[in-house]
Every structure is written in C-alpha cells, then in structure tokens.
Amino acid sequence: MLSQLFGYVKGAFTGAVAEKKGIIDEADGGVLFLDEVHCLPAEGQEMLFTLIDKGIYRRMGEYG
C-alpha cells in the first residue's frame, strides 16, 4: 500500500525494476481523499502525517 501511495525508486524492494510515481504525485494540485488511514502500518501513518504537517515526503527507497 505504501508503494502505491508514495511511489518508489528503482531497487527499493524486490521487483522494483523502475521508478514509479505514487498516488500522491498524481494528485498534486488536486484533492486526495484517504479513508481508513488507521489501517496503514505505523511507518506509513508517520509518513502521511509528515506530508500533511510539513508538505514533504520521499518515495520508498529514496534517501536524502
């Protein structure tokens, strides 16, 4: 689920053979409605709240 939301870079996990934009990238400038956020793992909730609070996020496997 996290890879779908945030996207990922090549090599982030087994099977990630190319970079992929996530739903958050696709919704840039629009509205993203999320339901059942409590079902995300704790790491995903933290990533989402950082996005809401600071407006920043990283794709899975992205450093810097």
C-alpha positions as CSV (number, residue, x, y, z in Angstrom):
1,M,0.0,0.0,0.0
2,L,2.8,2.4,0.9
3,S,4.4,2.0,-2.5
4,Q,1.1,2.8,-4.2
5,L,0.7,6.0,-2.1
6,F,4.2,7.3,-2.1
7,G,5.7,5.7,-5.1
8,Y,9.2,4.1,-5.2
9,V,12.6,4.3,-6.8
10,K,14.3,1.5,-8.7
11,G,15.7,-1.1,-6.3
12,A,13.6,0.0,-3.3
13,F,12.4,-3.6,-2.9
14,T,12.4,-6.9,-4.8
15,G,10.5,-6.3,-8.0
16,A,11.1,-2.5,-8.1
17,V,12.8,-2.5,-11.5
18,A,11.9,1.1,-12.4
19,E,10.9,4.3,-10.7
20,K,7.2,4.7,-10.2
21,K,5.1,7.7,-9.2
22,G,2.6,7.2,-6.4
23,I,-0.9,8.4,-6.0
24,I,0.3,11.4,-4.0
25,D,2.3,12.6,-7.1
26,E,-0.7,12.0,-9.3
27,A,-2.9,14.1,-7.1
28,D,-0.5,17.0,-6.9
29,G,-2.6,20.2,-7.2
30,G,-5.8,18.2,-6.7
31,V,-7.6,16.5,-3.8
32,L,-6.6,13.2,-2.4
33,F,-9.3,11.5,-0.2
34,L,-7.9,8.9,2.1
35,D,-10.1,6.6,4.2
36,E,-9.1,4.0,6.8
37,V,-5.7,5.6,7.5
38,H,-5.6,3.7,10.7
39,C,-5.1,0.5,8.7
40,L,-1.7,1.8,7.4
41,P,1.3,0.4,9.3
42,A,2.8,2.9,11.8
43,E,5.6,3.8,9.4
44,G,3.0,4.7,6.8
45,Q,1.0,6.8,9.2
46,E,4.1,8.7,10.2
47,M,5.0,9.3,6.5
48,L,1.5,10.6,5.8
49,F,1.4,12.9,8.8
50,T,4.8,14.3,7.8
51,L,3.3,15.1,4.4
52,I,0.3,16.8,6.0
53,D,2.3,18.7,8.6
54,K,5.4,19.7,6.5
55,G,4.3,19.1,3.0
56,I,7.2,16.8,2.2
57,Y,7.6,13.1,1.6
58,R,10.0,10.7,0.0
59,R,9.3,7.8,-2.3
60,M,10.1,4.4,-0.9
61,G,13.8,3.7,-1.2
62,E,14.6,7.4,-1.7
63,Y,17.2,9.0,0.5
64,G,18.4,12.5,1.1
